Amino acid sequence: MAAARSVYFKAALFGRAGVVQDALRPVFGASRSMATEAEPAAVKVLPAEPPAPVPFAIRSPPTVLATIHSFPTMEPMRFESYASTFLHAPLRRDILHKAVVFEGDAHRLGRAKTKTRGDVNGSNKKIRPQKGTGKARLGDKKSPMLRGGGVSHGPQPRDFSTQLPRKMYDLAWRTALSLRYRRNELLIVDGLLELQNPDAGLASAILKKYGWGNEGSRSLLITAEERPNLKSAMEGLGAEGRVLQAIDVDVKDILELGRVIIEKEALEMFEQVHGVDAAD
């Protein structure tokens, strides 16, 4: 300690900080450098990199080509161009789900109905006097408390339908048709989807030839007008497939079966009703 006091005395005598550090070094060991005395860190300059390309959305062509077939031979005849917004719309599962729920709610029927006391036949006469019997008060025999009387707060017919914007429903139609088109499950027929006679055997042979029956998943045949021979023949086959008129088709019908065979006229009807121009 005496040596340290001597060092501090020398520092005070000379008044220099450097002398203090030099004097303390043999006593306390190596001194710690001040922050201001640290050498500046070397800055590493990296080579300039070329700018990254700006991402851009890939646009689909304005039109797409679809093959037109002849029925029942299904030979390709020609190509027809359709708007890409109609047959090449991007997949939107949320829109399809909303459309299917909307259609299911519209088809749901609330037929449950119970008779209230106003619907039950009977006299309105009071069953027993109000007082003097020692029993509970009762009105007429149509009271809900009695057997054969009306039902209080029972189910009544009601509407389960919900709301969906028209443009959203049209988008669901285009999305469903586009999904079938991209999967090569949309077959367009020029002319009529009709048979010469309502022969179930002929219809079964056609379905078996092209793999449209139960072996290759069932098919949906959509016609612009009613085709009685085809409808009768398909009804005789049971679950081999379905025939629907264009006005009876829903989004769920397009998605439900394995493929869609549609008349060109019926497809044009869908484009006229659910196309982009119709929605706007």
Backbone bond lengths (Angstrom), bond angles and torsions (degrees), N, CA, C in turn:
res aa  C-N    CA-C-N  psi(-1)  N-CA   C-N-CA  omega(-1)  CA-C   N-CA-C  phi
1 M - - - 1.449 - - 1.519 111.04 -
2 A 1.307 115.59 -33.50 1.466 118.76 178.04 1.511 111.07 -63.79
3 A 1.352 116.00 -36.18 1.466 119.42 178.04 1.508 111.27 -66.20
4 A 1.339 116.81 -38.28 1.470 120.25 179.32 1.512 110.84 -65.66
5 R 1.372 116.68 -41.36 1.468 119.30 179.38 1.524 109.56 -62.50
6 S 1.300 116.98 -36.30 1.459 120.33 179.57 1.518 110.94 -65.90
7 V 1.325 115.90 -39.15 1.464 119.25 179.28 1.509 110.83 -65.09
8 Y 1.375 117.33 -47.07 1.460 120.22 179.18 1.527 111.03 -61.71
9 F 1.315 117.74 -35.51 1.463 120.86 177.85 1.521 110.92 -64.18
10 K 1.340 116.74 -39.73 1.459 119.62 177.68 1.512 111.06 -65.75
11 A 1.368 117.01 -37.86 1.467 119.95 179.57 1.503 110.80 -65.38
12 A 1.318 116.77 -42.23 1.461 119.37 178.94 1.521 111.03 -66.19
13 L 1.340 115.97 -33.09 1.444 119.22 -179.71 1.511 111.52 -68.39
14 F 1.329 118.30 -44.22 1.465 120.74 -177.17 1.519 112.29 -89.01
15 G 1.354 118.01 -23.89 1.470 120.99 175.35 1.500 114.56 68.06
16 R 1.279 119.27 30.95 1.471 121.45 179.54 1.512 108.17 -123.02
17 A 1.362 117.00 133.38 1.477 121.94 -179.63 1.506 110.61 -68.85
18 G 1.348 115.58 -32.15 1.466 117.86 -179.80 1.514 111.69 -65.21
19 V 1.330 117.03 -34.09 1.453 121.15 179.11 1.510 110.29 -66.34
20 V 1.371 115.99 -36.61 1.470 120.36 179.41 1.508 110.07 -63.70
21 Q 1.333 116.30 -45.68 1.463 119.53 -179.49 1.522 110.89 -64.63
22 D 1.344 116.79 -41.87 1.464 119.43 179.73 1.524 111.27 -66.65
23 A 1.320 115.83 -34.00 1.458 119.03 -177.97 1.517 111.94 -76.76
24 L 1.346 117.57 -35.04 1.468 121.42 -178.54 1.515 112.72 -77.28
25 R 1.337 118.43 -19.42 1.464 121.29 -175.23 1.530 111.71 -59.88
26 P 1.334 121.53 -45.53 1.469 118.27 179.70 1.510 113.83 -70.17
27 V 1.367 118.61 -20.63 1.462 121.72 -177.08 1.515 111.80 -89.29
28 F 1.340 117.50 -51.76 1.471 122.87 -174.24 1.524 112.74 -100.64
29 G 1.290 120.28 2.67 1.462 121.28 -179.23 1.509 110.48 90.92
30 A 1.377 114.74 -165.22 1.468 120.12 -177.68 1.511 109.66 -66.22
31 S 1.316 116.71 133.33 1.468 121.25 179.34 1.517 110.56 -82.31
32 R 1.347 116.26 153.36 1.472 123.20 178.65 1.515 109.06 -86.20
33 S 1.295 116.38 131.79 1.464 120.37 -178.16 1.509 110.05 -70.72
34 M 1.301 116.77 149.47 1.461 122.75 178.25 1.521 109.48 -75.07
35 A 1.339 114.45 157.17 1.471 118.56 -178.98 1.511 111.23 -65.05
36 T 1.304 115.75 -33.25 1.462 118.48 -178.24 1.509 112.13 -72.63
37 E 1.370 116.12 -17.07 1.443 119.29 -178.28 1.521 113.30 -91.25
38 A 1.383 117.34 -5.67 1.471 119.79 -178.23 1.516 110.08 -69.19
39 E 1.314 114.93 140.44 1.457 119.34 179.69 1.531 110.26 -72.56
40 P 1.282 118.32 140.82 1.485 120.12 -179.99 1.522 110.71 -64.01
41 A 1.348 114.94 138.88 1.469 120.38 -179.74 1.520 109.72 -68.01
42 A 1.305 113.41 142.59 1.466 118.38 -179.83 1.529 109.81 -72.37
43 V 1.296 117.68 131.84 1.464 123.45 179.56 1.517 108.54 -89.04
44 K 1.312 114.90 120.99 1.460 120.02 -178.98 1.522 109.09 -88.61
45 V 1.272 116.69 118.69 1.463 121.99 -178.61 1.521 108.64 -91.94
46 L 1.310 115.48 116.96 1.462 120.70 179.70 1.519 110.24 -85.52
47 P 1.295 116.65 148.21 1.476 118.28 177.20 1.527 111.39 -66.30
48 A 1.280 115.42 143.56 1.469 120.60 -178.62 1.523 110.23 -66.79
49 E 1.338 115.41 133.32 1.458 120.75 178.27 1.527 109.85 -97.65
50 P 1.293 117.04 147.77 1.471 118.62 177.69 1.524 110.70 -66.28
51 P 1.295 118.60 145.57 1.475 121.03 -179.19 1.522 111.24 -63.08
52 A 1.340 114.71 142.52 1.468 119.87 179.83 1.526 109.56 -70.18
53 P 1.304 116.90 145.02 1.469 118.73 178.79 1.522 111.35 -66.19
54 V 1.291 116.09 143.85 1.463 122.15 179.95 1.523 108.53 -76.43
55 P 1.352 117.90 123.65 1.473 118.34 -179.88 1.523 110.94 -67.14
56 F 1.282 115.63 148.46 1.461 120.55 179.06 1.523 108.12 -139.50
57 A 1.323 115.57 152.78 1.462 121.63 -179.02 1.524 110.02 -78.56
58 I 1.327 114.08 136.43 1.458 119.49 177.44 1.524 108.40 -79.98
59 R 1.282 115.89 118.68 1.459 120.31 -177.93 1.521 110.29 -90.18
60 S 1.309 114.08 138.73 1.457 118.99 177.44 1.523 109.11 -79.63
61 P 1.312 117.96 155.26 1.464 120.29 178.68 1.523 110.72 -62.98
62 P 1.315 117.47 154.91 1.476 119.12 -177.98 1.516 113.00 -64.97
63 T 1.325 117.48 -28.93 1.460 120.97 -179.88 1.526 109.59 -134.11
64 V 1.325 114.86 157.41 1.464 122.13 175.31 1.525 107.98 -127.96
65 L 1.319 115.50 155.70 1.460 121.56 -178.28 1.521 109.62 -101.29
66 A 1.323 115.00 138.20 1.459 121.94 177.00 1.522 108.56 -127.06
67 T 1.325 116.11 141.54 1.459 121.81 -179.15 1.520 109.98 -83.20
68 I 1.312 115.49 132.82 1.461 121.82 177.20 1.527 108.16 -101.36
69 H 1.337 116.54 127.93 1.457 122.35 -177.37 1.528 110.39 -109.72
70 S 1.312 113.99 163.48 1.466 121.09 173.38 1.524 108.45 -104.06
71 F 1.305 116.83 146.97 1.469 121.83 -179.04 1.522 109.25 -114.64
72 P 1.335 119.94 136.48 1.469 128.14 9.68 1.527 114.85 -97.12
73 T 1.338 119.05 2.87 1.470 119.99 -177.84 1.517 112.41 -72.69
74 M 1.353 118.24 -24.68 1.458 124.33 -179.69 1.521 111.80 60.54
75 E 1.323 117.32 32.27 1.459 121.53 175.40 1.525 109.65 -81.46
76 P 1.334 118.62 137.17 1.466 120.43 177.29 1.525 110.99 -63.63
77 M 1.317 115.99 134.52 1.458 121.56 -178.97 1.528 111.55 -107.62
78 R 1.323 116.67 -49.67 1.467 120.37 -175.85 1.530 108.03 -165.04
79 F 1.328 114.14 177.49 1.456 121.30 175.15 1.523 108.91 -107.86
80 E 1.322 114.95 144.02 1.458 122.04 174.19 1.524 107.96 -124.88
81 S 1.327 115.84 140.67 1.466 120.81 179.30 1.526 109.73 -96.09
82 Y 1.315 114.82 136.12 1.463 122.14 176.77 1.521 108.37 -128.83
83 A 1.309 115.64 154.15 1.461 120.30 179.63 1.524 109.89 -62.65
84 S 1.325 115.94 138.14 1.466 119.83 179.83 1.523 111.48 -65.70
85 T 1.325 117.31 -25.50 1.463 119.70 176.40 1.519 111.82 -69.86
86 F 1.331 116.49 -16.20 1.462 120.72 -179.21 1.527 112.22 -97.26
87 L 1.320 117.95 -40.77 1.462 120.96 -176.61 1.525 113.54 -118.84
88 H 1.323 117.98 5.44 1.466 119.38 179.29 1.526 110.32 -139.38
89 A 1.319 116.44 36.92 1.460 120.99 178.58 1.526 109.85 -76.01
90 P 1.327 118.38 147.08 1.473 120.21 179.40 1.521 111.43 -65.62
91 L 1.316 115.30 153.82 1.461 120.91 -178.22 1.525 110.14 -73.17
92 R 1.332 115.56 127.04 1.463 122.92 176.11 1.525 108.32 -127.29
93 R 1.311 115.73 94.45 1.459 119.27 -178.37 1.524 111.69 -65.95
94 D 1.327 116.92 -32.88 1.457 119.16 -179.94 1.521 111.09 -65.90
95 I 1.334 117.06 -39.56 1.458 120.37 179.32 1.530 110.21 -67.55
96 L 1.320 117.13 -41.40 1.465 120.09 178.16 1.527 110.83 -62.42
97 H 1.314 116.63 -41.02 1.465 119.71 179.47 1.523 110.96 -63.36
98 K 1.314 117.21 -43.89 1.462 120.03 179.50 1.524 111.37 -62.97
99 A 1.328 117.03 -38.72 1.459 120.12 -179.90 1.526 111.15 -67.61
100 V 1.325 117.59 -41.73 1.470 120.51 179.87 1.528 110.56 -65.36
101 V 1.321 117.60 -41.20 1.464 120.52 177.47 1.523 110.41 -65.28
102 F 1.325 117.02 -40.84 1.461 121.38 178.70 1.525 111.10 -60.95
103 E 1.321 117.29 -43.79 1.460 120.50 178.97 1.529 111.37 -68.26
104 G 1.328 117.08 -38.99 1.460 119.51 177.94 1.517 112.34 -63.94
105 D 1.327 116.94 -39.83 1.463 119.71 177.32 1.521 111.42 -66.29
106 A 1.331 116.83 -35.68 1.464 119.64 -179.90 1.530 111.54 -68.96
107 H 1.345 117.11 -33.19 1.463 120.67 -179.34 1.525 112.78 -83.79
108 R 1.301 117.13 -14.19 1.468 119.57 -177.45 1.523 110.15 -71.38
109 L 1.319 116.10 133.54 1.461 122.03 -178.02 1.523 109.01 -114.56
110 G 1.328 116.27 124.49 1.457 120.53 175.09 1.517 109.59 -94.10
111 R 1.319 116.68 84.48 1.466 121.32 -174.59 1.524 113.49 -94.08
112 A 1.308 117.95 -6.56 1.460 119.64 -178.98 1.527 109.97 -64.10
113 K 1.348 115.73 128.27 1.464 119.88 -177.71 1.525 109.17 -149.20
114 T 1.291 115.94 127.16 1.460 121.87 174.85 1.525 109.24 -111.08
115 K 1.325 115.40 155.72 1.464 120.59 -179.95 1.524 110.02 -83.92
116 T 1.300 115.03 129.50 1.452 120.33 172.68 1.527 108.62 -85.33
117 R 1.291 117.06 177.40 1.463 119.90 -179.55 1.523 111.34 -65.80
118 G 1.322 116.73 -19.87 1.457 118.52 175.80 1.515 113.11 -79.54
119 D 1.350 117.80 -17.27 1.464 121.76 179.68 1.524 112.98 -93.91
120 V 1.326 118.04 -14.22 1.462 121.57 -177.37 1.521 109.47 -83.35
121 N 1.343 115.40 136.00 1.462 120.05 177.54 1.528 109.85 -78.15
122 G 1.294 115.92 143.01 1.464 120.30 178.36 1.513 110.95 154.32
123 S 1.327 113.50 170.03 1.453 120.16 -178.88 1.519 110.91 -77.94
124 N 1.304 115.31 152.89 1.460 121.69 176.38 1.527 112.14 -92.95
125 K 1.337 115.76 10.28 1.461 119.85 -177.91 1.522 110.03 -70.67
126 K 1.328 114.89 142.21 1.461 119.95 178.43 1.527 108.92 -69.22
127 I 1.333 116.07 135.48 1.463 121.07 -173.49 1.522 111.40 -67.30
128 R 1.320 119.84 -47.50 1.454 123.57 -178.75 1.516 108.19 -143.89
129 P 1.299 116.09 165.33 1.464 118.69 -178.33 1.523 111.72 -61.23
130 Q 1.314 113.90 158.03 1.454 119.43 -178.78 1.522 110.94 -66.81
131 K 1.333 116.78 -38.77 1.466 120.85 -175.36 1.534 110.11 -129.93
132 G 1.299 114.75 164.78 1.459 121.17 173.53 1.507 115.40 95.97
133 T 1.295 119.42 -12.39 1.469 120.25 -179.09 1.520 112.43 -96.20
134 G 1.306 117.88 -16.51 1.455 120.60 -177.09 1.517 113.45 77.51
135 K 1.295 117.64 8.07 1.463 121.80 -179.43 1.527 110.25 -111.42
136 A 1.305 113.99 172.95 1.465 119.00 -179.12 1.522 110.14 -67.01
137 R 1.298 114.77 155.03 1.465 120.32 179.33 1.527 110.37 -72.58
138 L 1.311 116.20 138.19 1.460 122.04 178.47 1.512 109.41 -137.38
139 G 1.347 114.01 147.81 1.453 119.10 175.03 1.518 110.06 -97.62
140 D 1.349 116.93 -125.99 1.464 119.89 179.13 1.529 110.04 -82.44
141 K 1.337 115.28 175.68 1.463 120.41 -175.93 1.529 112.64 -76.22
142 K 1.305 117.83 -3.14 1.468 121.23 177.49 1.524 112.53 -89.26
143 S 1.321 115.87 8.80 1.453 120.36 -178.84 1.527 110.87 -63.96
144 P 1.316 119.25 142.08 1.475 121.09 178.26 1.522 113.70 -62.64
145 M 1.333 118.07 -15.85 1.459 120.28 179.70 1.518 112.85 -78.94
146 L 1.331 118.06 -13.58 1.454 121.85 -175.95 1.522 110.89 -105.78
147 R 1.327 115.09 153.52 1.454 120.46 176.37 1.524 109.21 -68.90
148 G 1.320 115.70 134.02 1.456 120.67 -176.90 1.515 113.76 87.74
149 G 1.311 116.28 -3.69 1.452 119.21 178.46 1.521 112.18 -84.82
150 G 1.313 115.79 -176.66 1.455 120.16 -179.93 1.521 112.03 -72.70
151 V 1.327 115.28 165.76 1.465 122.41 178.85 1.524 108.09 -102.90
152 S 1.306 115.15 129.58 1.464 118.87 179.22 1.524 110.10 -91.69
153 H 1.298 116.02 133.22 1.471 123.19 177.51 1.525 111.95 58.85
154 G 1.317 117.94 35.41 1.452 121.32 178.23 1.521 111.75 -81.98
155 P 1.350 117.06 169.59 1.475 119.92 179.83 1.515 111.82 -66.00
156 Q 1.308 115.45 143.95 1.458 123.15 178.94 1.529 108.59 -131.33
157 P 1.329 118.16 156.41 1.473 119.67 177.85 1.526 110.82 -57.65
158 R 1.321 115.80 135.82 1.463 120.03 -179.84 1.522 109.98 -146.03
159 D 1.309 114.80 166.73 1.465 122.50 -176.85 1.524 108.73 -101.95
160 F 1.344 116.47 122.01 1.460 121.60 -179.83 1.527 112.51 -96.81
161 S 1.301 118.31 0.84 1.465 120.85 -174.31 1.526 110.80 -65.59
162 T 1.334 115.23 146.80 1.453 123.03 178.05 1.530 109.30 -117.04
163 Q 1.304 115.33 178.05 1.461 121.22 -177.00 1.530 109.92 -109.04
164 L 1.326 115.60 144.82 1.463 123.01 175.30 1.523 107.62 -146.77
165 P 1.333 118.27 130.80 1.470 119.36 179.42 1.521 112.14 -57.16
166 R 1.314 115.13 143.78 1.464 120.23 -177.31 1.532 111.42 -60.55
167 K 1.308 118.16 -42.62 1.465 120.51 -178.90 1.531 111.24 -65.14
168 M 1.309 117.21 -34.59 1.457 119.67 178.32 1.526 110.64 -68.97
169 Y 1.326 116.66 -38.84 1.466 119.70 178.47 1.523 110.93 -68.07
170 D 1.327 117.22 -39.30 1.466 119.88 176.14 1.530 111.11 -63.90
171 L 1.327 116.60 -38.44 1.464 119.82 176.85 1.527 110.91 -63.27
172 A 1.316 117.36 -36.61 1.466 120.34 177.24 1.525 110.80 -64.09
173 W 1.317 117.68 -38.94 1.465 121.16 176.43 1.526 110.60 -61.36
174 R 1.316 117.08 -48.47 1.466 120.20 -178.69 1.526 111.10 -66.14
175 T 1.323 116.58 -35.28 1.463 119.62 178.41 1.523 111.27 -66.40
176 A 1.323 117.21 -41.64 1.469 120.57 179.75 1.527 111.13 -65.20
177 L 1.323 117.38 -44.45 1.464 120.06 178.68 1.530 110.99 -66.33
178 S 1.332 117.14 -37.60 1.468 120.21 178.89 1.522 111.21 -66.36
179 L 1.321 116.70 -37.01 1.464 119.69 177.75 1.524 110.87 -62.61
180 R 1.315 116.74 -42.91 1.461 120.14 177.53 1.532 111.37 -66.30
181 Y 1.308 116.54 -37.61 1.471 120.09 -179.23 1.526 110.79 -66.04
182 R 1.332 118.26 -44.97 1.466 120.92 -178.51 1.524 112.08 -66.95
183 R 1.304 117.27 -27.76 1.465 121.00 179.25 1.535 112.46 -90.31
184 N 1.316 117.00 6.78 1.469 121.47 -177.85 1.525 111.68 58.44
185 E 1.317 115.83 35.72 1.461 121.83 179.42 1.520 111.94 -112.53
186 L 1.321 116.63 15.09 1.457 122.18 177.04 1.521 108.15 -117.38
187 L 1.312 116.61 108.67 1.462 122.90 -178.89 1.521 108.55 -108.52
188 I 1.335 115.09 120.32 1.464 121.36 -177.06 1.520 108.25 -100.98
189 V 1.320 115.62 130.27 1.461 122.24 -176.21 1.521 108.84 -112.83
190 D 1.315 115.45 131.45 1.463 121.03 175.99 1.526 108.41 -88.27
191 G 1.299 116.62 124.71 1.466 120.05 -178.19 1.518 110.97 101.53
192 L 1.339 115.65 -149.70 1.452 121.45 -172.63 1.523 110.83 -104.32
193 L 1.316 115.53 138.61 1.462 121.93 169.50 1.526 107.21 -87.87
194 E 1.324 115.19 82.36 1.460 119.51 -173.67 1.526 109.72 -145.35
195 L 1.341 115.39 151.03 1.455 122.50 177.63 1.523 109.68 -106.72
196 Q 1.313 115.54 157.47 1.459 119.60 179.45 1.518 111.61 -68.13
197 N 1.320 117.03 -31.49 1.463 120.97 178.21 1.526 108.17 -148.19
198 P 1.316 117.15 157.40 1.476 120.00 -178.42 1.519 112.15 -76.76
199 D 1.319 116.07 67.21 1.457 122.22 -177.25 1.527 109.06 -100.96
200 A 1.324 116.16 114.80 1.458 120.04 179.56 1.522 111.33 -66.80
201 G 1.342 117.04 -31.88 1.458 119.59 178.68 1.512 112.11 -65.37
202 L 1.346 117.12 -39.75 1.460 120.67 177.80 1.524 110.79 -65.60
203 A 1.322 116.75 -43.68 1.462 119.74 178.25 1.525 111.05 -63.21
204 S 1.337 117.16 -39.23 1.461 120.51 178.60 1.522 111.47 -65.47
205 A 1.344 117.03 -37.85 1.466 120.21 178.78 1.527 111.14 -65.48
206 I 1.329 117.05 -39.18 1.469 120.33 178.89 1.527 110.41 -65.37
207 L 1.317 116.39 -44.95 1.465 119.58 179.96 1.524 111.60 -64.27
208 K 1.320 116.63 -39.24 1.459 120.09 -179.27 1.521 111.23 -70.75
209 K 1.322 117.54 -35.27 1.462 121.13 -178.33 1.522 111.60 -63.73
210 Y 1.314 117.12 -42.13 1.466 120.77 -176.26 1.532 112.50 -99.85
211 G 1.323 117.76 4.39 1.463 120.05 179.26 1.504 113.39 70.03
212 W 1.321 116.76 36.55 1.457 121.07 -178.09 1.520 112.76 -97.13
213 G 1.309 117.99 -3.74 1.457 120.61 -176.23 1.513 112.40 -89.46
214 N 1.324 115.08 -150.75 1.461 120.21 -178.58 1.522 112.55 -65.86
215 E 1.344 117.10 -27.76 1.461 119.29 -178.96 1.525 111.73 -64.47
216 G 1.317 117.03 -38.66 1.462 120.44 -178.95 1.503 112.83 -112.31
217 S 1.328 117.33 30.01 1.466 124.83 -174.64 1.525 110.02 70.76
218 R 1.284 115.35 143.72 1.461 121.27 -173.32 1.527 111.88 -65.62
219 S 1.324 114.58 163.22 1.463 120.87 -176.27 1.520 109.75 -124.62
220 L 1.311 114.13 152.41 1.457 122.13 175.83 1.518 108.61 -110.49
221 L 1.318 117.15 123.40 1.459 123.15 178.44 1.518 107.97 -106.11
222 I 1.325 116.09 120.40 1.464 122.12 -176.77 1.519 108.41 -111.68
223 T 1.318 116.04 127.25 1.461 122.17 -179.67 1.520 109.67 -118.17
224 A 1.325 115.16 151.82 1.462 119.59 178.44 1.520 111.30 -72.77
225 E 1.327 116.74 -39.19 1.461 122.65 177.81 1.524 108.42 -123.93
226 E 1.303 115.52 174.87 1.462 119.76 179.87 1.523 110.34 -71.49
227 R 1.310 116.33 131.84 1.463 123.29 177.69 1.536 107.62 -116.41
228 P 1.337 117.88 94.60 1.478 120.21 -172.03 1.518 114.02 -63.91
229 N 1.343 117.88 -40.55 1.464 119.21 -178.37 1.529 111.62 -65.41
230 L 1.327 116.25 -45.55 1.461 119.80 179.60 1.523 111.12 -65.03
231 K 1.304 116.35 -40.08 1.463 119.80 -179.23 1.523 111.32 -65.20
232 S 1.339 116.96 -43.39 1.467 120.09 179.30 1.525 111.20 -65.20
233 A 1.332 116.54 -40.39 1.461 119.55 179.77 1.526 111.55 -65.84
234 M 1.326 118.01 -40.49 1.455 120.60 -179.39 1.526 111.61 -71.77
235 E 1.326 117.11 -31.82 1.461 119.26 176.53 1.521 111.08 -65.69
236 G 1.325 116.92 -31.03 1.456 119.66 177.62 1.511 113.68 -72.83
237 L 1.333 117.41 -15.97 1.468 120.86 -179.95 1.519 112.93 -89.60
238 G 1.297 117.64 -10.91 1.457 120.01 178.72 1.515 111.99 76.83
239 A 1.342 116.16 -116.96 1.470 121.68 -172.45 1.516 113.43 -92.80
240 E 1.327 118.69 17.31 1.468 120.55 179.77 1.528 111.91 -68.50
241 G 1.310 116.77 -32.33 1.459 120.90 -178.05 1.514 110.29 -178.04
242 R 1.317 115.10 -178.08 1.463 120.87 -178.99 1.514 109.48 -134.22
243 V 1.326 114.61 150.23 1.460 122.21 175.00 1.520 107.52 -122.23
244 L 1.313 116.78 124.02 1.457 121.66 179.49 1.515 109.76 -131.26
245 Q 1.324 114.32 145.54 1.457 119.73 172.43 1.526 108.91 -80.51
246 A 1.306 116.73 153.58 1.466 120.93 -172.68 1.526 112.15 -57.90
247 I 1.327 117.22 -35.85 1.466 119.66 -177.28 1.529 111.53 -73.00
248 D 1.322 118.21 -13.93 1.468 121.71 -178.40 1.525 112.98 -101.35
249 V 1.315 118.34 3.57 1.466 121.71 -175.18 1.525 109.77 -88.92
250 D 1.331 115.54 138.66 1.455 122.87 174.10 1.528 109.58 -117.48
251 V 1.323 114.98 171.93 1.465 119.90 177.26 1.528 110.57 -61.70
252 K 1.316 117.06 -38.88 1.464 120.46 179.37 1.524 111.41 -61.91
253 D 1.334 117.30 -36.56 1.462 120.15 179.56 1.526 111.23 -63.83
254 I 1.331 116.98 -37.68 1.466 120.31 -179.79 1.527 111.10 -67.92
255 L 1.323 116.83 -33.39 1.464 120.75 -176.77 1.522 113.34 -89.76
256 E 1.310 117.61 -15.23 1.463 120.10 -167.57 1.520 113.33 -77.06
257 L 1.328 118.48 -44.64 1.455 121.61 -173.17 1.530 111.00 -95.09
258 G 1.339 115.36 -179.24 1.456 120.55 -172.43 1.511 114.35 -71.70
259 R 1.323 117.92 -36.08 1.465 121.58 -177.69 1.516 108.69 -154.87
260 V 1.325 114.94 169.08 1.463 121.62 -178.85 1.516 108.22 -125.98
261 I 1.329 116.91 122.05 1.463 123.06 172.39 1.520 106.40 -109.09
262 I 1.303 116.79 116.31 1.453 121.21 -169.86 1.514 110.52 -130.40
263 E 1.315 115.42 144.81 1.460 120.64 173.77 1.522 109.55 -72.55
264 K 1.308 115.78 145.30 1.465 120.65 -179.69 1.525 110.57 -59.61
265 E 1.302 116.91 -37.87 1.463 120.32 179.01 1.525 111.18 -64.75
266 A 1.318 117.38 -39.37 1.463 120.44 178.52 1.527 111.06 -66.86
267 L 1.340 117.29 -38.79 1.464 120.11 177.82 1.522 111.00 -64.35
268 E 1.312 117.00 -37.90 1.460 120.20 177.03 1.526 111.06 -66.69
269 M 1.317 117.07 -32.69 1.461 119.82 175.02 1.523 110.70 -64.15
270 F 1.322 116.86 -42.57 1.466 120.19 177.44 1.527 110.99 -63.07
271 E 1.317 116.82 -40.31 1.462 119.89 179.53 1.518 111.26 -65.91
272 Q 1.305 116.86 -36.04 1.460 120.18 179.72 1.528 111.51 -69.83
273 V 1.327 116.98 -35.16 1.461 120.48 -176.06 1.527 111.86 -87.47
274 H 1.335 117.40 -40.99 1.463 121.28 -172.53 1.527 113.44 -113.43
275 G 1.319 119.36 8.48 1.453 121.18 178.52 1.515 112.14 -70.53
276 V 1.336 115.23 173.50 1.462 120.22 -179.41 1.516 110.86 -64.03
277 D 1.323 117.29 -41.33 1.458 120.33 -179.78 1.520 111.19 -63.57
278 A 1.346 116.62 -37.06 1.463 119.67 178.84 1.516 111.22 -68.13
279 A 1.361 116.23 -36.22 1.464 119.68 -179.53 1.515 111.54 -70.21
280 D 1.322 117.22 -34.70 1.463 120.13 -179.56 1.518 111.76 -78.91
